[in-house]
Amino acid sequence: MKSTNIQTAIEVGRLLEGESIPYQFTYAAALLIQGVSIQEPFEMTVDVQWDLFNEAHRLFTAYLPSQPTKTPEYASFQFSLDGQFIRVACRYNTTIKTNPYRISMITEETELWCQSLYSYFYDEEMAVYANQIHTYLAGVQRGFTKENEAAWNQNNYVALVNRYGEPEQLAPKILHNPKWRLQPFYRYMGNLHGKKVMHLMGSNGVKAVAIAALGAEVKVVDFSRENAAFAKALAQAAKVSVDYIISDVLSLTEDHANNDHDLVLMELGVLHYLIDLAPLMDKIQAILKPGGQFILHEFHPISTKLITSSGKKHKVTGNYFDPTIESNDVAFFKHMPDGEQGKLSQVVQRKWTIGELVTAVGKSGLVIKVLEEEPNHKMHDIGLPKTYTLVAEKRQGI
């Protein structure tokens, strides 16, 4: 976003804020404010609260705004500021502040409200900007992946031993009943004997060893050397073969993503490390053979984004639709000795709604076969979804 455009947006936002008129920049202007590279020229658009539309028109009198154009659905007017064409609009009976994708951005120490770029994955009119949005998110993802990788390579092996015991102690427990380790999604995996399975973000190898024990050829992809060390020791103790690839998922090379796997698995607390699901779906497509299946078992966003529980009490404390990227404790935090917990770096996460996930899978061309929402089995949480399992299939001929 060029300095002149920044200053124009700041001036418009400052004027609207000064009159307590709720607003949000939209379309190309919103993308530019969020850091996406957009080719100029463009029309700067801003939505205002519908019942304050007339006040907004009077606010910009000094800039000689056009007469409002009105339809049964919306109203708008235009004016020019610093050579930038600006359109101000409202949609009747629509409250700006309750838009779940309205976010605050700090630009040159000024708060500007805009429509989150994530909302435009649903907007066909914005398809022209899809490449720019994905390119921007890819750049941000590289930085976050570096942070997350560092967090997952800080004495995680100790946490794994504290949680499971030594690999030699854990291996016989897995071999005693490997199917149990793959619940509740095992029933969607079918007979694993002879299948090629890739476990993306496969962490400590517990699931991979169980899958290998059931006769599959297994690869794990994960960027944690600590996880890899534990997984390799566990596979050796269980006397099974697991190929562990130390890499972030999006950097997986073509020799591993060559359309020849029967099954791709992802499970529990992994999706939130990605801030754009489209590249992940492209990678899954490249890994699977035609007819192959993608199985995702994840925590339900109702429990991770919306509701907090304490005993019998439940509270809606979050915004289900919030696209904010957060910093949180690394998952193995609670398994570290007390004196070590404060030394751990945090991880960067973006929590996804069910709708965002299903849209990303559907747009990738994978065919969704199952979306099962699974209940919380704690007595106080009966009736609330805890996890879900999504099963999608790569179409034949692709």
ABEGO torsion letter per residue (X at the ends): XBAAAAAAAAAAAAAAAAAGBBBBBBEAAAAAAAGBBBBOBBBBBBBBBAAAAAAAAAAAAAAGBBBBBBBAABBBBBBBBGGBBBBBBBBBGBBAAABAABBBBBBGGBBBBBBBAAAAAABAAAAAAAAAAAAAAAAAAAAAAAAAAAAAABGAAAAAAAAAEBAAAAAAAAAABAAAAAOAAAAAAEBABGBBBBBBGAEAGAAAAAAAAAGBBBBBBBABAAAAAAAAAAAAAAGBBBBBBBBBAAABBAAABAGABABBBBBGGAAAABABAAAAAAAAAAABBBGBBBBBBBBBAAAAAABBBBEABBBBABBAABABBBBBBBAAAAABBAAAAAABBBBBBBBBBAAAAAAAAAAAGBBBABBBBBBBABAAABGBBABBBBBBBBBBGX
